[in-house]
């Protein structure tokens, strides 16, 4: 799976070029805009793995064992 995001040149966060994001669909539901598509599916799968902090700790523990 190719990476979708690229780091902003100034180092403040990330962005996703639409050429990498695939198709998206935006709708208005329950009084808020929502996004559907591969980008939302992929982010959801990553978030299901744990928080960024939890994943960083697991990575650190894994690399210590090597």
N, CA, C and O atoms as a GROMACS GRO file, in nm:
protein
  264
    1UNK      N    1   0.085  -0.117   0.000
    1UNK     CA    2   0.000   0.000   0.000
    1UNK      C    3   0.089   0.124   0.000
    1UNK      O    4   0.176   0.138   0.087
    2UNK      N    5   0.069   0.211  -0.095
    2UNK     CA    6   0.149   0.332  -0.105
    2UNK      C    7   0.104   0.435  -0.002
    2UNK      O    8  -0.012   0.438   0.040
    3UNK      N    9   0.196   0.516   0.037
    3UNK     CA   10   0.167   0.624   0.131
    3UNK      C   11   0.081   0.730   0.063
    3UNK      O   12   0.107   0.766  -0.052
    4UNK      N   13  -0.020   0.780   0.132
    4UNK     CA   14  -0.106   0.885   0.078
    4UNK      C   15  -0.056   1.024   0.117
    4UNK      O   16  -0.067   1.118   0.038
    5UNK      N   17  -0.002   1.036   0.236
    5UNK     CA   18   0.034   1.168   0.287
    5UNK      C   19   0.176   1.207   0.251
    5UNK      O   20   0.262   1.123   0.226
    6UNK      N   21   0.198   1.337   0.250
    6UNK     CA   22   0.333   1.392   0.242
    6UNK      C   23   0.343   1.500   0.349
    6UNK      O   24   0.246   1.569   0.378
    7UNK      N   25   0.460   1.514   0.405
    7UNK     CA   26   0.480   1.615   0.508
    7UNK      C   27   0.486   1.753   0.442
    7UNK      O   28   0.545   1.770   0.336
    8UNK      N   29   0.425   1.851   0.508
    8UNK     CA   30   0.431   1.987   0.458
    8UNK      C   31   0.575   2.037   0.462
    8UNK      O   32   0.651   2.001   0.552
    9UNK      N   33   0.614   2.119   0.365
    9UNK     CA   34   0.753   2.166   0.359
    9UNK      C   35   0.798   2.239   0.486
    9UNK      O   36   0.915   2.232   0.523
   10UNK      N   37   0.707   2.306   0.554
   10UNK     CA   38   0.745   2.378   0.676
   10UNK      C   39   0.743   2.288   0.800
   10UNK      O   40   0.770   2.334   0.910
   11UNK      N   41   0.710   2.159   0.781
   11UNK     CA   42   0.711   2.063   0.891
   11UNK      C   43   0.587   2.067   0.977
   11UNK      O   44   0.578   1.992   1.075
   12UNK      N   45   0.491   2.152   0.944
   12UNK     CA   46   0.369   2.165   1.025
   12UNK      C   47   0.259   2.077   0.967
   12UNK      O   48   0.176   2.124   0.889
   13UNK      N   49   0.257   1.951   1.004
   13UNK     CA   50   0.150   1.861   0.962
   13UNK      C   51   0.174   1.795   0.828
   13UNK      O   52   0.286   1.793   0.775
   14UNK      N   53   0.066   1.742   0.775
   14UNK     CA   54   0.072   1.664   0.651
   14UNK      C   55  -0.038   1.710   0.556
   14UNK      O   56  -0.129   1.783   0.594
   15UNK      N   57  -0.027   1.664   0.432
   15UNK     CA   58  -0.132   1.689   0.333
   15UNK      C   59  -0.146   1.566   0.246
   15UNK      O   60  -0.059   1.479   0.244
   16UNK      N   61  -0.257   1.558   0.175
   16UNK     CA   62  -0.283   1.446   0.086
   16UNK      C   63  -0.315   1.501  -0.052
   16UNK      O   64  -0.422   1.559  -0.072
   17UNK      N   65  -0.224   1.485  -0.147
   17UNK     CA   66  -0.256   1.526  -0.283
   17UNK      C   67  -0.373   1.443  -0.334
   17UNK      O   68  -0.377   1.322  -0.313
   18UNK      N   69  -0.467   1.506  -0.401
   18UNK     CA   70  -0.585   1.434  -0.450
   18UNK      C   71  -0.548   1.323  -0.546
   18UNK      O   72  -0.623   1.226  -0.561
   19UNK      N   73  -0.434   1.334  -0.612
   19UNK     CA   74  -0.391   1.226  -0.702
   19UNK      C   75  -0.360   1.098  -0.625
   19UNK      O   76  -0.360   0.990  -0.683
   20UNK      N   77  -0.333   1.110  -0.496
   20UNK     CA   78  -0.305   0.994  -0.411
   20UNK      C   79  -0.427   0.948  -0.332
   20UNK      O   80  -0.431   0.835  -0.285
   21UNK      N   81  -0.525   1.035  -0.316
   21UNK     CA   82  -0.638   1.009  -0.227
   21UNK      C   83  -0.744   0.920  -0.288
   21UNK      O   84  -0.824   0.860  -0.216
   22UNK      N   85  -0.747   0.910  -0.419
   22UNK     CA   86  -0.855   0.834  -0.482
   22UNK      C   87  -0.983   0.915  -0.482
   22UNK      O   88  -0.980   1.037  -0.461
   23UNK      N   89  -1.093   0.849  -0.504
   23UNK     CA   90  -1.220   0.921  -0.508
   23UNK      C   91  -1.270   0.947  -0.366
   23UNK      O   92  -1.249   0.865  -0.277
   24UNK      N   93  -1.336   1.060  -0.347
   24UNK     CA   94  -1.398   1.091  -0.219
   24UNK      C   95  -1.539   1.140  -0.245
   24UNK      O   96  -1.572   1.188  -0.353
   25UNK      N   97  -1.622   1.126  -0.144
   25UNK     CA   98  -1.759   1.175  -0.151
   25UNK      C   99  -1.786   1.251  -0.023
   25UNK      O  100  -1.760   1.200   0.086
   26UNK      N  101  -1.837   1.373  -0.035
   26UNK     CA  102  -1.871   1.453   0.081
   26UNK      C  103  -2.022   1.466   0.090
   26UNK      O  104  -2.088   1.495  -0.010
   27UNK      N  105  -2.076   1.445   0.208
   27UNK     CA  106  -2.219   1.457   0.232
   27UNK      C  107  -2.242   1.534   0.361
   27UNK      O  108  -2.152   1.552   0.442
   28UNK      N  109  -2.364   1.577   0.378
   28UNK     CA  110  -2.405   1.644   0.501
   28UNK      C  111  -2.494   1.547   0.576
   28UNK      O  112  -2.601   1.511   0.528
   29UNK      N  113  -2.449   1.505   0.696
   29UNK     CA  114  -2.527   1.411   0.776
   29UNK      C  115  -2.523   1.452   0.922
   29UNK      O  116  -2.418   1.490   0.974
   30UNK      N  117  -2.635   1.443   0.987
   30UNK     CA  118  -2.645   1.472   1.130
   30UNK      C  119  -2.581   1.605   1.166
   30UNK      O  120  -2.505   1.617   1.262
   31UNK      N  121  -2.614   1.705   1.086
   31UNK     CA  122  -2.570   1.843   1.112
   31UNK      C  123  -2.419   1.866   1.098
   31UNK      O  124  -2.364   1.958   1.157
   32UNK      N  125  -2.353   1.781   1.018
   32UNK     CA  126  -2.210   1.802   0.995
   32UNK      C  127  -2.168   1.742   0.862
   32UNK      O  128  -2.227   1.644   0.817
   33UNK      N  129  -2.066   1.800   0.799
   33UNK     CA  130  -2.016   1.740   0.675
   33UNK      C  131  -1.934   1.615   0.706
   33UNK      O  132  -1.860   1.612   0.805
   34UNK      N  133  -1.947   1.513   0.622
   34UNK     CA  134  -1.870   1.389   0.639
   34UNK      C  135  -1.806   1.351   0.506
   34UNK      O  136  -1.856   1.388   0.400
   35UNK      N  137  -1.695   1.279   0.512
   35UNK     CA  138  -1.620   1.236   0.395
   35UNK      C  139  -1.622   1.084   0.388
   35UNK      O  140  -1.604   1.016   0.490
   36UNK      N  141  -1.645   1.030   0.270
   36UNK     CA  142  -1.641   0.886   0.244
   36UNK      C  143  -1.537   0.860   0.135
   36UNK      O  144  -1.505   0.948   0.056
   37UNK      N  145  -1.486   0.741   0.131
   37UNK     CA  146  -1.394   0.701   0.025
   37UNK      C  147  -1.272   0.631   0.082
   37UNK      O  148  -1.262   0.609   0.203
   38UNK      N  149  -1.178   0.597  -0.007
   38UNK     CA  150  -1.059   0.523   0.036
   38UNK      C  151  -0.980   0.593   0.146
   38UNK      O  152  -0.923   0.528   0.233
   39UNK      N  153  -0.976   0.724   0.142
   39UNK     CA  154  -0.898   0.797   0.243
   39UNK      C  155  -0.960   0.782   0.382
   39UNK      O  156  -0.889   0.765   0.480
   40UNK      N  157  -1.094   0.788   0.390
   40UNK     CA  158  -1.162   0.770   0.518
   40UNK      C  159  -1.149   0.625   0.566
   40UNK      O  160  -1.128   0.600   0.685
   41UNK      N  161  -1.162   0.530   0.474
   41UNK     CA  162  -1.148   0.389   0.509
   41UNK      C  163  -1.009   0.359   0.564
   41UNK      O  164  -0.994   0.288   0.664
   42UNK      N  165  -0.908   0.414   0.499
   42UNK     CA  166  -0.769   0.388   0.540
   42UNK      C  167  -0.740   0.450   0.676
   42UNK      O  168  -0.678   0.386   0.761
   43UNK      N  169  -0.783   0.573   0.696
   43UNK     CA  170  -0.763   0.638   0.825
   43UNK      C  171  -0.834   0.560   0.935
   43UNK      O  172  -0.778   0.542   1.044
   44UNK      N  173  -0.956   0.514   0.909
   44UNK     CA  174  -1.028   0.435   1.009
   44UNK      C  175  -0.955   0.308   1.047
   44UNK      O  176  -0.951   0.272   1.164
   45UNK      N  177  -0.897   0.240   0.949
   45UNK     CA  178  -0.821   0.118   0.977
   45UNK      C  179  -0.699   0.148   1.064
   45UNK      O  180  -0.668   0.072   1.156
   46UNK      N  181  -0.631   0.258   1.034
   46UNK     CA  182  -0.516   0.295   1.118
   46UNK      C  183  -0.560   0.330   1.259
   46UNK      O  184  -0.496   0.289   1.356
   47UNK      N  185  -0.669   0.404   1.272
   47UNK     CA  186  -0.716   0.442   1.405
   47UNK      C  187  -0.763   0.321   1.485
   47UNK      O  188  -0.753   0.322   1.607
   48UNK      N  189  -0.813   0.219   1.418
   48UNK     CA  190  -0.854   0.096   1.487
   48UNK      C  191  -0.735   0.023   1.550
   48UNK      O  192  -0.754  -0.055   1.643
   49UNK      N  193  -0.615   0.048   1.500
   49UNK     CA  194  -0.495  -0.017   1.555
   49UNK      C  195  -0.457   0.039   1.692
   49UNK      O  196  -0.393  -0.031   1.770
   50UNK      N  197  -0.494   0.162   1.722
   50UNK     CA  198  -0.460   0.226   1.849
   50UNK      C  199  -0.428   0.372   1.827
   50UNK      O  200  -0.430   0.422   1.715
   51UNK      N  201  -0.397   0.439   1.936
   51UNK     CA  202  -0.361   0.581   1.927
   51UNK      C  203  -0.218   0.594   1.873
   51UNK      O  204  -0.143   0.497   1.871
   52UNK      N  205  -0.184   0.711   1.831
   52UNK     CA  206  -0.048   0.736   1.783
   52UNK      C  207   0.052   0.707   1.894
   52UNK      O  208   0.158   0.649   1.868
   53UNK      N  209   0.019   0.746   2.016
   53UNK     CA  210   0.108   0.721   2.129
   53UNK      C  211   0.126   0.571   2.153
   53UNK      O  212   0.238   0.525   2.175
   54UNK      N  213   0.017   0.495   2.149
   54UNK     CA  214   0.025   0.350   2.169
   54UNK      C  215   0.111   0.284   2.061
   54UNK      O  216   0.193   0.198   2.091
   55UNK      N  217   0.092   0.325   1.937
   55UNK     CA  218   0.170   0.267   1.828
   55UNK      C  219   0.318   0.305   1.839
   55UNK      O  220   0.405   0.223   1.811
   56UNK      N  221   0.346   0.428   1.879
   56UNK     CA  222   0.485   0.471   1.897
   56UNK      C  223   0.553   0.388   2.007
   56UNK      O  224   0.669   0.350   1.993
   57UNK      N  225   0.480   0.362   2.115
   57UNK     CA  226   0.536   0.280   2.224
   57UNK      C  227   0.562   0.137   2.178
   57UNK      O  228   0.666   0.080   2.210
   58UNK      N  229   0.469   0.079   2.102
   58UNK     CA  230   0.490  -0.056   2.050
   58UNK      C  231   0.610  -0.061   1.955
   58UNK      O  232   0.689  -0.155   1.960
   59UNK      N  233   0.623   0.039   1.871
   59UNK     CA  234   0.736   0.044   1.778
   59UNK      C  235   0.866   0.054   1.857
   59UNK      O  236   0.963  -0.014   1.824
   60UNK      N  237   0.868   0.138   1.959
   60UNK     CA  238   0.988   0.154   2.041
   60UNK      C  239   1.025   0.022   2.109
   60UNK      O  240   1.142  -0.016   2.112
   61UNK      N  241   0.925  -0.048   2.164
   61UNK     CA  242   0.950  -0.176   2.230
   61UNK      C  243   1.001  -0.280   2.130
   61UNK      O  244   1.092  -0.357   2.160
   62UNK      N  245   0.943  -0.282   2.012
   62UNK     CA  246   0.985  -0.376   1.909
   62UNK      C  247   1.130  -0.352   1.868
   62UNK      O  248   1.208  -0.446   1.855
   63UNK      N  249   1.165  -0.225   1.848
   63UNK     CA  250   1.302  -0.193   1.804
   63UNK      C  251   1.404  -0.220   1.914
   63UNK      O  252   1.519  -0.250   1.884
   64UNK      N  253   1.363  -0.209   2.040
   64UNK     CA  254   1.454  -0.240   2.151
   64UNK      C  255   1.490  -0.388   2.154
   64UNK      O  256   1.600  -0.423   2.196
   65UNK      N  257   1.399  -0.475   2.112
   65UNK     CA  258   1.420  -0.619   2.115
   65UNK      C  259   1.516  -0.666   2.007
   65UNK      O  260   1.573  -0.774   2.017
   66UNK      N  261   1.535  -0.586   1.904
   66UNK     CA  262   1.623  -0.627   1.792
   66UNK      C  263   1.768  -0.621   1.831
   66UNK      O  264   1.855  -0.652   1.750
   0.00000   0.00000   0.00000
